[in-house]
Amino acid sequence: MLETSARLLRLLALLQTPREWRGTELATRLDVSPRTVRNDIERLRTLGYPVHATRGSSGGYRLEAGANVPPLLLDDDEAVAVAVGLRTAAGGSITGIEETSLRALAKLERVLPSRLRHRLNALTTYTTAVPRDDRGPTVNADVLTTLVTAARDHEILRFDYRAHDGEQSRRITEPHRVVTWGRRWYLLAWDVEREDWRTYRVDRMTPKIPTGPRFTPREIPGGDAAAHVSRGVSSAAWRHRASVVVHAPAAKVTERLSPAVGVVEAIDEHTCVLHTGADTVEVLAVYLGLLGAPFEVTDPPELVAHVRELASRYAAATPSGKNEVGT
C-alpha cells in the first residue's frame, strides 16, 4: 500500500487525466478502500485542488479548473514536450511572450530530474535553429488574445488596418477564426460594411477596445477556415500575386508544394493553375523552381522579367550555356 503523501501524488496524477473516475476505479488503482479514496479527495480539496464529485451509480470524480493554478504533475514525455514548446515560443513569431516563456522554462528545468535534464540538454545542444529573419512579420500576444476572445464571445471587432500597399482603413468585423500559416497569422472575419468575408494579416491590425456588441456566428464558406484563408491569401494578401499555368496534373503539383505556397486548381487531367503570392518576386521565382514541370508565367511583369533574368543567368552558369551566350 502506498504511503499517504505518495498516494496523494498518484491520485492527483490520475485526476489530471481529462476524464471522470469512479471511486472504485481509483481505489483499485491505488490499492486502497473507497473510504480512503474519499478521505484523500478531501485532502486534495483542502490543498486547493477543485475536485468535483458526481453522485449516483454513474458518478465519479474529476479535477476542474480553479481560481488559482495548482501544481501540475507531468510525466517524462509531457515535461520534455512542454520544455521544447517553451523554448520554441521564446524565439517564435509572437512578441511579448519571450521573457515569460524563458521564466517558465527556467522554473521547469530547475525541477526536472537529471534523466530529463539530460534529454532536454541533448535536444538543445544538438539542434540548431536557423536565425530568425527579423524582417519577417511578428504579432503581439495581446493582439492575438483580443482577436480570439472576440471570436469566442461573438463580439464585433473594430480595428485600424494597414493594407500591403500602405493604405490605412478602419474595419468593423465579425471575427470567426485566427489561422496561423508559417510565420504569418490571419484573422478570418465577416466585414460588416463590405458584407463579405475578408482575411486580414494580424501584424497589420490595431484592435480598438472595448469590443462588442455580440453577433450571431455565420457559416464559414466551405466549413474550413484554413482552406478559405489559404485561397484568400493566395489571391489577395501578398504584395505580388501570380496565376501560373503548369503543364502537369494538379495532384502531382500539390504533392511537390507546401500548402503555404498557394492553391492548385485543375484545368484538365494534364494541366493546372497555381495561384500563389509573396512579398517579393524572388520568393515567387523560388516557388516556380519547385514545380518540377513546364510552366507559363505571364504576369505580373516584375515576375516575368525576373524569371527571364534567372533563365539567362542559369544558362550562362553552365558550360554549354557559356559557349552559347556570346554567339
Secondary structure, DSSP 8 states (H G I E B T S, - for coil): ---HHHHHHHHHHHHTSSS-B-HHHHHHHHTS-HHHHHHHHHHHHHTT--EEE--STT--EEE---SS-------HHHHHHHHHHHHHHHTSSEET-HHHHHHHHHHHHHHS-HHHHHHHHHHHHS-------TTS--EEHHHHHHHHHHHHHTB-EEEEEE-TTS-EEEEEEEEEEEEEETTEEEEEEEETTTTEEEEEEGGGEEEESS---B------GGG-HHHHHHHHIIIIISSEEEEEEESS-HHHHHHHS-TTTEEEEESSSS-EEEEEEESSHHHHHHHHHTS-S-EE----HHHHHHHHHHHHHHHHTSHHHHHHHT-
